Each structure stands twice: as structure tokens, then as C-alpha cells.
Amino acid sequence: MSAAKSHKGAPAAAPASGGDQIGALPDEILHRVLSFLPAQQAVQTCVLARRWIHLWKHATGLRIVGPDGNAPVPFEAAREFVDSLLLLRGASPLEIFELKVARAAVDVRRMRLWIRYALQHEVQELRLYIHGRTPTWAWPEDPPLASRNLTCLELHGLVFNHEFLDFSRCPALQHLKIKDCSFMFAERISSQSLKHLHIEGGRFNHSSRTRIHVPNLASLWLQVTDGRAPVLEKMPMLISATVGILATCADCCSRSNYGDCGNKSCRGCIQDDKSPLILCGISQAEAFVLAAYAKVFILRRDLKWCPTFSRLKSLTLCEDWCVPDVRGLACILEHSPVIEELRLLVFFKGNLYKVMKGSFDPKELPSTISAHLKRVEVLCGAGDGRVVEVLKFLSILNISFSSSEYRSLKADDKLLPLNSIGKLRCISGGTGN
């Protein structure tokens, strides 16, 4: 039986040597294979043979991207093609819908219809990227997304309204990644189902705070580049958290270390804004990575109500939490009864760094430090004198250092999540002087 006459879903007869190897695959496999191609290329397969004429209509994924599969496509170049594509494709369900367009002349209303089409066709993974220098309105007046099938959502280059990030109508959503977006008008991010939240390059409001309510979250990756740090409500299921707050954050006050200088004209402080913001929300994490500029007062203020990190086993802090003032580090250690691993990062440039491993007897640690502590590392640049301040503090805890080794960052290095926040010291926006 020829490939052209084979039953749908059934494999064709084995081709002769050098024949059509791909064409021998079942239709269901080819539908999935086509989903990895840019939509323009998937449609072009209709000219291969009679059997391929309609295969593209049942591809499990649609990727509206540039020819190389990664670069964005100019919106005007894609508009007519996508309109025709969705009209001819019919009602086949989707697993993935990816739209990656350049920002110039984006027709928001048209794009809104494309997203609605994907949601109506049971899409599970929705990825929307709008590329350009500044975020653009995508849904300035739209209600929140509604889908019982959506499990993964990625957004890039958008400005959110105050309702869009309410995912109560997406009960299956588990993965949310937001990059280079504006939360200027977003009062709240909320989801009961969300397990993994990644916010990179977040730009928040300068006069109010966005609240993040995700009680079933397992992993958090948060980078605040502008505006006020958000309020993290309690996350009792949290396993890992990485938080980076850059120097461009608005939570800086030259008059007060705690954001309560009392000056109504102060641009850093917010009147009557004195409740915990970050630490209480992540207090149940098992692993915590924190990189924050020393002049950002919100974390020092949080330490006034420092919670007990009852499950914290691994803690990584940048130098602004241990040089020259070690009180923040000391406070967290005293409130971490089961901590096993401590890693401190002192400024270094490039990919080469020195690892200094501490040696100690757990029985000789102060009573305020967990007896479960097994590993202490200090990572620094060669010849950086500030590491001495760290070593002095650790020596008080009966932790000494006698050996070191040089390493370079690699693709699988555990430092990469922190490094990607902004090249370590650059995370905190300073020069180290």
C-alpha cells in the first residue's frame, strides 16, 4: 500500500533503501514533528506529496516566528499569513501556540483574536513575545485569561492591566514566566494552581506595591529592576526561591535604613508602608538565593520581623549582606534551625572565581547556629580584600578557612541562576567601592 493511500494514523509500508523514511511514520507522529517547525515552513510541506497536503492542519503546535525558529517576525509580514492559517486550519486541538513578533506596528486587536483562537482550541502552552525597547500594551482592557487546559504561559514585552494577572479562570496553570514586562498597573498576581513563577526584568509601580498570591508555589525566581518590590504573600509549599533586587529599585532612602524617615516628600519611603514584604513570604523555602543592593531598605526592615526559616537547608547571599555589616547574615542564620549549607558571594568579575571552603566542628558552633550546618563556602575574586571582613565574622563562629581552589562558571553551575540576575556584583548595581 502506498503512503498516499495508507489509513490515517497507520504506518505506511516500509520504504525501499533510500526512500521516504519520514513519510513512513504514522500521521500522529508527523503532526507532532510539524509542530516544531515555524508555521510558515510547516505549511510548505503540503507540496511534498499528496499525503502531506493536509497534515499541517493537524500539527499539535503553531509557532509564528522568524525563519530561523528563534528571531521574531515583523508583525505586518505575519498578519495576512496568520489570518489565513487559522481560517484554513480548522478545529484541530493545539498543545503549543507561540507568537514571537517585532513591536513595530503591532495590531493589538488582531493579536488578541489569535490568542483567543489558541485558547478555544485547548492550547496547553501559550508563549507570547513582543520584542522592542519598551513594553507595549497587549491587553489594556481585556479580562483575565480563561482556559481549563492552559498549563504553561510565557509572556515577554507586555504592560499588564490590573486584572490580567488574575489566573483564577486557569485552574490547570502551573508554569508562568514573565520577562521584561511592566507591572505598573498590575495590583495583583494570583493563582491557586501555579507551581513555578519566574519574573525577570520586572518593572513595578513607584507608588504602590503589587501583591503576589500563589499559595501552592514550589519555585520562585524574582528580579526587580524598577519600581517597588512586590509583596510576597505566604507560600507554604515553596521549595526554592531566588530573589534579586537591583539598585534601580525605588525602595531606597538616604535618610533611613528602614524606609520610615517620616519625610512626606521622600521618594523612597511610602507612608504607612511598614509590613513585611519578602522574607515572610519565602520563609518555608528549603533553598534561598538572595542578591540585593545594600541601600534597599525593605530587606533590613523585614529583619525586624525576621521569620523562622524552619525548612531552610541551603542559603546563598551576595556580599551586600555580609560586607561590611554582617547583622543581616547573622539574623538569618539564627532563624534557620536546620540549615546545612551556607554560601557567601564576594564581588568578582568575569567567569573565574575562587572557592574557599570552611572547616569546623558542628559541636563548636555557637548555640544560635544550627548544628546541622555541614558546608560553608566563600566565593570571591582573586585579591579582593573585602573577603577578610567575611572571614573575620565566620571565625567568630569557629569556622576557619585553609584551602581554596579556582573555578569558572559552566553551563551547569549552580551559580548561574544568581549570575543571570546581573553578573553577581552587578546584581546589586554597585562597584564595590
Secondary structure as the mmCIF struct_conf table of DSSP 4:
data_model
#
loop_
_struct_conf.conf_type_id
_struct_conf.id
_struct_conf.beg_label_comp_id
_struct_conf.beg_label_asym_id
_struct_conf.beg_label_seq_id
_struct_conf.end_label_comp_id
_struct_conf.end_label_asym_id
_struct_conf.end_label_seq_id
HELX_RH_3T_P HELX_RH_3T_P1 ALA A 3 LYS A 5
BEND BEND1 SER A 6 SER A 6
HELX_LH_PP_P HELX_LH_PP_P1 HIS A 7 HIS A 7
TURN_TY1_P TURN_TY1_P1 LYS A 8 GLY A 9
BEND BEND2 ALA A 10 ALA A 10
HELX_LH_PP_P HELX_LH_PP_P2 PRO A 11 ALA A 16
TURN_TY1_P TURN_TY1_P2 SER A 17 GLY A 18
BEND BEND3 GLY A 19 GLY A 19
TURN_TY1_P TURN_TY1_P3 GLN A 21 GLN A 21
HELX_RH_3T_P HELX_RH_3T_P2 ILE A 22 ALA A 24
BEND BEND4 LEU A 25 LEU A 25
HELX_RH_AL_P HELX_RH_AL_P1 ASP A 27 LEU A 34
TURN_TY1_P TURN_TY1_P4 SER A 35 PHE A 36
BEND BEND5 LEU A 37 LEU A 37
HELX_RH_AL_P HELX_RH_AL_P2 ALA A 39 GLN A 44
HELX_RH_3T_P HELX_RH_3T_P3 THR A 45 VAL A 47
BEND BEND6 LEU A 48 LEU A 48
HELX_RH_3T_P HELX_RH_3T_P4 ARG A 50 TRP A 52
TURN_TY1_P TURN_TY1_P5 ILE A 53 HIS A 54
HELX_RH_3T_P HELX_RH_3T_P5 LEU A 55 HIS A 58
BEND BEND7 THR A 60 THR A 60
STRN STRN1 GLY A 61 ILE A 64
TURN_TY1_P TURN_TY1_P6 PRO A 67 ASP A 68
BEND BEND8 GLY A 69 ALA A 71
STRN STRN2 VAL A 73 PRO A 74
HELX_RH_AL_P HELX_RH_AL_P3 PHE A 75 ARG A 89
BEND BEND9 ALA A 91 ALA A 91
BEND BEND10 GLU A 95 GLU A 95
STRN STRN3 ILE A 96 ALA A 102
BEND BEND11 ARG A 103 ARG A 103
TURN_TY1_P TURN_TY1_P7 ALA A 104 ALA A 105
HELX_RH_AL_P HELX_RH_AL_P4 VAL A 108 GLN A 120
TURN_TY1_P TURN_TY1_P8 HIS A 121 GLU A 122
BEND BEND12 GLN A 124 GLN A 124
STRN STRN4 GLU A 125 HIS A 131
BEND BEND13 GLY A 132 THR A 134
STRN STRN5 THR A 136 TRP A 137
BEND BEND14 ALA A 138 ALA A 138
BEND BEND15 PRO A 140 GLU A 141
HELX_LH_PP_P HELX_LH_PP_P3 ASP A 142 LEU A 145
BEND BEND16 ARG A 148 ASN A 149
STRN STRN6 CYS A 152 HIS A 156
BEND BEND17 GLY A 157 GLY A 157
STRN STRN7 LEU A 158 VAL A 159
BEND BEND18 HIS A 162 GLU A 163
TURN_TY1_P TURN_TY1_P9 PHE A 164 LEU A 165
STRN STRN8 ASP A 166 ASP A 166
TURN_TY1_P TURN_TY1_P10 SER A 168 ARG A 169
TURN_TY1_P TURN_TY1_P11 PRO A 171 ALA A 172
STRN STRN9 HIS A 175 LYS A 179
BEND BEND19 ASP A 180 ASP A 180
STRN STRN10 SER A 182 PHE A 183
TURN_TY1_P TURN_TY1_P12 MET A 184 PHE A 185
STRN STRN11 ARG A 188 SER A 190
BEND BEND20 GLN A 192 SER A 193
STRN STRN12 HIS A 196 PHE A 204
BEND BEND21 HIS A 206 SER A 208
STRN STRN13 ARG A 211 HIS A 213
TURN_TY1_P TURN_TY1_P13 PRO A 215 ASN A 216
BEND BEND22 ALA A 218 ALA A 218
STRN STRN14 SER A 219 ASP A 226
STRN STRN15 GLY A 227 GLY A 227
HELX_LH_PP_P HELX_LH_PP_P4 ARG A 228 PRO A 230
STRN STRN16 VAL A 231 LEU A 232
TURN_TY1_P TURN_TY1_P14 PRO A 236 MET A 237
STRN STRN17 SER A 240 ILE A 245
TURN_TY1_P TURN_TY1_P15 ALA A 247 THR A 248
STRN STRN18 CYS A 249 CYS A 249
BEND BEND23 ALA A 250 ALA A 250
STRN STRN19 CYS A 252 CYS A 252
BEND BEND24 SER A 254 ARG A 255
BEND BEND25 ASN A 257 GLY A 259
TURN_TY1_P TURN_TY1_P16 LYS A 264 SER A 265
BEND BEND26 ARG A 267 GLY A 268
TURN_TY1_P TURN_TY1_P17 GLN A 271 ASP A 272
BEND BEND27 SER A 275 SER A 275
BEND BEND28 ILE A 278 ILE A 278
TURN_TY1_P TURN_TY1_P18 LEU A 279 GLN A 284
BEND BEND29 GLU A 286 GLU A 286
STRN STRN20 ALA A 287 ALA A 292
TURN_TY1_P TURN_TY1_P19 ALA A 294 LYS A 295
STRN STRN21 VAL A 296 VAL A 296
HELX_RH_AL_P HELX_RH_AL_P5 PHE A 297 ASP A 302
HELX_RH_3T_P HELX_RH_3T_P6 LEU A 303 TRP A 305
HELX_LH_PP_P HELX_LH_PP_P5 CYS A 306 THR A 308
TURN_TY1_P TURN_TY1_P20 SER A 310 ARG A 311
STRN STRN22 SER A 314 CYS A 318
HELX_RH_3T_P HELX_RH_3T_P7 GLU A 319 TRP A 321
TURN_TY1_P TURN_TY1_P21 CYS A 322 CYS A 322
BEND BEND30 VAL A 323 PRO A 324
HELX_RH_AL_P HELX_RH_AL_P6 ARG A 327 GLU A 334
TURN_TY1_P TURN_TY1_P22 HIS A 335 HIS A 335
TURN_TY1_P TURN_TY1_P23 PRO A 337 VAL A 338
STRN STRN23 GLU A 341 LEU A 345
BEND BEND31 GLY A 350 ASN A 351
STRN STRN24 LEU A 352 SER A 359
HELX_RH_3T_P HELX_RH_3T_P8 PRO A 362 GLU A 364
BEND BEND32 LEU A 365 LEU A 365
TURN_TY1_P TURN_TY1_P24 SER A 367 THR A 368
BEND BEND33 ILE A 369 ILE A 369
TURN_TY1_P TURN_TY1_P25 ALA A 371 HIS A 372
STRN STRN25 ARG A 375 CYS A 380
TURN_TY1_P TURN_TY1_P26 ALA A 382 GLY A 383
TURN_TY1_P TURN_TY1_P27 GLY A 385 ARG A 386
HELX_RH_AL_P HELX_RH_AL_P7 VAL A 387 ILE A 396
TURN_TY1_P TURN_TY1_P28 LEU A 397 ASN A 398
STRN STRN26 SER A 400 SER A 408
TURN_TY1_P TURN_TY1_P29 ALA A 411 ASP A 412
TURN_TY1_P TURN_TY1_P30 LYS A 414 LEU A 415
HELX_RH_AL_P HELX_RH_AL_P8 LEU A 416 GLY A 422
BEND BEND34 LYS A 423 LYS A 423
HELX_RH_3T_P HELX_RH_3T_P9 LEU A 424 SER A 428
TURN_TY1_P TURN_TY1_P31 GLY A 429 GLY A 429
#
